């Protein structure tokens, strides 16, 4: 089925309340100085865009939850919407529980460079995992990091494996 999907660059947006959509890159155009902008996504009044990324339709989109689990779907499986559409609910695409929240979203290219994923929890536990460990994720997800009682995943980034990483916490609260 993937062979029938053209490999195109696209934009993926996810809101805080869990709505996701995919758009072609050409949806937005560059504006000159003094432009007034265009509506990028219709959201509920109390909602806002949490994640905005570019990827290819053949890339895997990785969803990391606060419970340390990761889910993956190909970008082409995310419904393409219009600029004004609010999108579809993420819970219709991946099997997260009702109270589970998406903390980070990353893309993984099929033939990209070998990288690592660096995760950090609220209580300061960190882990570096080779990206190939996330190549085959079941629909029920995969445990990206085992959490202790009362802890939660709060930060996920890609790294080359030799980067310097500085983590800062505020009053013993979550790391950002």
N, C-alpha and C positions, 0 to 999 in steps of 0.2 A: 504494500500500500504506500509506503514511503517513497518508492521509486516514481510514483505518479504525482507526487507533490514537488513543484518547482522549488529549488533552493533560492530563496529571496530573503533579503534583509527585512526585518520587521521591528516594531516597537511593541513591548508588552507593558501594560499598566495594571497595577493591583491597588485597590483601596484598602484602608484600615479595616473596614467591615467585611472585606473578603470578596470583592467583585473584581473579575479579571477580564481583560480583552486584549486582542492582538490587532495591530494596525499596520498597513504598509508604510514604509518609511516616507514615501512621497505624500502622505496625508498632510504633513505640515510643511510649510514653505518658509524660507528665510525672509525676515522682514527688515526693512531699513530703519534708520533712526527715527524715532517718533511714532513707530507703528503701535496700534492699539491692542494687538493680540487677537487670538481666537479662542473659543471655548475648546479645551482639550478633552474634557470628559464631564458628563453629567453625573453628579453625585447627590446623595441626600444631603440635607443641610448640615447634619452633624458629621458627615463623612469627608474624607480627604484622601488624596493619592499618597500611598505609603511607599510603593516601589515603582520605578520607571526604568526600563532597560531596553537596550537594543540587542538583537540576536538574529540568527538565521532560522528559517523555518525548520531546518534539519537539526538544530541544536536541541539538547536536553535542557529543560528548565527544572532546577532543583529547588524544592520548597523545604526549608528547615523550620521546625516548630519549636515552641518553647519547651516541649517535653523531650527534646533531643532527638527527635525522629526526622528523617528526610524522605521526601517523596519525589518522584521524577515523572515528567511527561514530556513528550516531544512538543516543541513549540507549535507545530502545525496542528496539534490537537486542540489548542486554545482557539475558541471561536473568534473569527475575525468580526470586528464590529465597526460601526461608523465612529467618527470623531465625537459625536454627542452621546452615543450609547453608554449606558453604565456598565455593561458587560454581563457575564454570567457569574454565578456564585462559585467560588473555588471548591466548596464542599461537593459540588457536582462533578469535579474533575479528579480530586484526590480524596482518599479515605481518612480524613482527619476527624477527630472527635469534636463534639459540639463546643466544649470549653477550650480546646486546643487553638493556639494562635500562631500564625505564621510570623516568624521573627526575621527571616532573611530569605531572599530569593537570588539564586545565582544561575548563570547559564554555563553549560558545558558543551563545547564544540566537539563534534565527532572526531575530527582529526586535528585538534588543537595541541598546543604544547603541553608537555607533562607538567602539571602544577600540583599544589597541595591545597587542602582546605584547612583553615585555622579556625577553631571554634573556642569560644569563651563563655563561661556560665556566670550567673549572677553572684555566686559565692567564690569566684576566682579560679575555678578549674579550667585549664586550657588543654587543647589537643590539636596536634597536626596530623592530618591523614592524607595519604596519597590520593589524588583524584580518581585513579583507576578503581579504587574501592567503591566508587559510586556509579560505576558503569552499568551495572545490572541490578536495579532496584525493583523489588516486587511491588505490586499494586498496594499491598498492605504497609509498605514503607520499610525503612531500614533504620536501625538505631545508629545515629551518627556519633553520639557521645552518651555514655552511661552517666546518669545523674544521681547524686545523693538525695536523700529525703529533704524536701523543702528547697531544692535548687532548681534552676531553670536555665535553658540556653537563651542567651541574649545577644550574641554577636557571632557572625560568620563572615569570613572574607577569604579570598584566594591569595596564595602567596607562591613564590618560586621555590620556597624551601630554605633560602638563605637570606631572606629579608629580616630587617630589624623591626620588631613590633613593640610599641609602647602602649601599655594598658593603664588607664587611669580610672580610679573609682572615687566617688564623692561620699564622704561620711559613712563608709562601709556599705554603701548601697550598690546598685548594679553597675557593672563595668560597661563603658561605652567607648 
